[in-house]
Amino acid sequence: MKIYSWNVNGIRAVLKRGDLQSFISTHDPDILCLQETKAEQNQVEVDLEDYEEYWHSADKKGYSGTAIFTKHSPIEVYKGIPEHIAQKYALKDQYGDTTAEGRVLTLEFEGFFVSTVYTPNAKDDLSRIPMRQAWDPAFLEFIKELEMQKPVIFCGDFNVAHTELDLARPKDNKGKKGFTEEERTGFSNIIESGFVDSFRVFEKEGGHYTWWSHFAQARARNVGWRIDYVLVSKSLVSILKRARIHDDVFGSDHCPVSVELSLEA
């Protein structure tokens, strides 16, 4: 079972250029989780005959959004964070209502859940840190609630570099968007609650990134950040065969990440 995650930064653009089709042809994922689709399903023609499509788009046109393409039919589809959890947290601020931005999409299969997430950005001036301090525990509560039923694989753009190994210039960026104590603590809480950063099972060193700025040839120089992750329930680690960052895949300012597990949907 190969599960991939990719922030495509606009699905219409990667389709028009042929980047998504080429990627799928080469990597042949069983399940592909996308973030920042910036489109509704009826705006996009995706000709992938082996896949079923599930979309959760933002109310605002051309903004945010998630989707999952899967070769295996799910039992159930869940859009967003459940209302009974969302009501406990302040998930709306001056920038908008994050529950209306298509940020979470979850499919239930027989033996596990797969969830894709596009975590809100803290903003350059850190004005959305209060939102992050509400969003992170709300999302974690949702994932823990799912895990009470069966194991969970969740992935996406978490908009945070967890440790100093996860960005090229930690000293320069300490306290800045994506590397604040608040954001890093939010991610640490996910790990401390029992979930596993799949990539770190296999790779303990730095220098591996999933996002690069468009400026100063950052990608060519590998001056990047690891902010895209695949996390799994601890019970799945024994069947985790591989976790990879596909930095040779272009088409977005992010590259795909993936896991391979010894299981079937």
Secondary structure by P-SEA (a helix, b strand, c coil): cbbbbbccccaaaaaaaaaaaaaaaaccccbbbbccccccccccccccccbbbbbbbbcccccbbbbbbbccccccccccccaaaaaacccccccccccccccbbbbbcccbbbbbbbcccccccccaaaaaaaaaaaaaaaaaaaaacbbbbbbcccccccccccccccccccccccccaaaaaaaaaaaaaccccccccccccccccccccccccccccccccccccccccccccccccccccccccccccbbbbbccccccc
